[in-house]
């Protein structure tokens, strides 16, 4: 069975989360616009190449859980970049799962 690569496999949550992207030792402040178990939509002014591996660090509202993940640039349009998580640890996967639950929206309100 083949998988449709254009189809998302996890739900996304619109957010505004400050974050840091680290590229070859340089840190850049960014804004996460939405997040899922698969990745994040990030607003960044620094140009990123398709396929580049970058480090993304952010804190989940309400849970105070730090997500510290390696990501891969999957697409870019203007100042928005789609980052795919590359091997989240179990604790980070759990935290994101809790954050993405429908009732978790109340945690950040």
Secondary structure, DSSP 8 states (H G I E B T S, - for coil): ----TTS-SS--EEEEEEEEEEETTEEEEEEEEEE-SSEEEEE-SS---TT-EEEEEEEETTTTEEEEEEEEEEEEETTEEEEEE----HHHHHHHHHHHSGGGGGTT-
